[in-house]
């Protein structure tokens, strides 16, 4: 039986904004700051590893489409 999990594509804010220029650095930081009230935390879009904040690309766009 093959129990492989898909590894999520995680990006820093800078990397995410470079890959998707429609989103600004400040705009993404705003969403991260308000993650507890806007649903980002509920959908596991933000991954915090120490001081580093990473964005799960697939989860972000799923969250965006549900807004």
N, C-alpha and C positions, 0 to 999 in steps of 0.2 A: 504494500500500500504506500502511496506517495503522498506524504503530508507536508508539502511545501507551501509556505505562505508567501504571498507577494510582498516584496520589500517596497515600502512607499518611497516616492521621490520626495526627498526633503531638501529644502533650499533655505538659505539665509534670506533675510529681507532684501539685501542688495542683489543676490543672485536671482531671486524671484522677480524683482523689478527689471533686471536686465533681460530676463527671458520673456517677460510680459510687460512691454513698455506702456501699456494702457493703464497700469497701476503705478502710482507714485510712491516713493519711499515714505513720505509723510502720511499718505492715505492708509498704507498698510500698517504703519506704526499706530495710527489712530485706532484701527480695527483691533490690533493686538492689545492696546491699552484698555479697550472696552470689551475684551473677549468674554468676560463673565456675564455681561448683559446682552451682547449681540448674538450669542449662539456659537461663537468660535470654540469655546471651551466644551460646550455640550457635544459638538460634532468632532472633537479631537483634531481640529485643524492645526492647532499650535502645539509644538513639541518643545518643551523647555529642558535643556541639558546644561545645568549650571547657569552661567550667564548667557549662554547662546540660545537664541530663539530661532526655531526652525519652522517652516511652513510645509505642511503636507499638501502638495499641489492638487492631487485628485480630490481630497477632502475640501480644499478651499473652493474649488469650482462647484462642487456639489452644494456647499453652503451658500455660495453666491446665487445659484439657480433657485434655491429655496427661499430667497429673500423676498 
